[in-house]
Amino acid sequence: MALLAAGVVTFLVIDPLLAWDEQNPWLGRGRLFLYFTTQSNALAVAAYAAFGVALLRGRRPGRALELLRGLATVDMAITGIVHGLVLADPSAPWSFSEFVLHQAGPILIALWWIALPPSPRLSFAAVPLWLAHPLIWTAGALTYRAESSDGWAPYFFLDPTQVDGWGGVATFVAVILVAHAVLGAGAVLVSRAPWARRG
């Protein structure tokens, strides 16, 4: 039940209806779904829901669900780290939604992964598999920027006019992808921890 509750709270905080608010230049017209924060939290919701339902039915989550949970965990870690180091405004007032999406969410799902690692353990082949999502997200966000009339991008580091050209964009993206791969490898190592369930 706790997993389902976490999923419901996260889903409500994402508030998908904002994507249809034509008056909101940052979230409307579907732009809400172009934020990595939105996508990573949506993956967390999917993981919470899938595991919660499986456990309520007395079923053991399979490898596919563990890979989904791993992707959500690594993505959420990236969300928390990038927000904390690059995007957060220390002078901004406290916001419940910001707290859930960028702080509590990443910490909660990471603790879940560490406390209850997947069984059986994962191979390092999961790392490039998980990397597919940030690669696809980057391509999608850059394509949207190129096609939009106002050149909108979900984050400043995807806008070459704000980061000293395309070289700046490439640098930011490369750093994030490397961090994602390192965190992915760390997640795989946790799956091999002595306290991990075996079966």
Secondary structure, 3 states (H helix, E strand, C coil): CHHHHHHHHHHHHHCHHHHHCCCCCCCCCCHHHHCHHHHHHHHHHHHHHHHHHHHHCCCCCCHHHHHHHHHHHHHHHHHHHHHHHHHCCCCCCCCHHHHHHHHHHHHHHHHHHHHCCCCCCCCCCHHHHHHHHHHHHHHHHHHHHHHCCCCCCCCHHHCCCCCCCHHHHHHHHHHHHHHHHHHHHHHHHHHCCCCCCCC
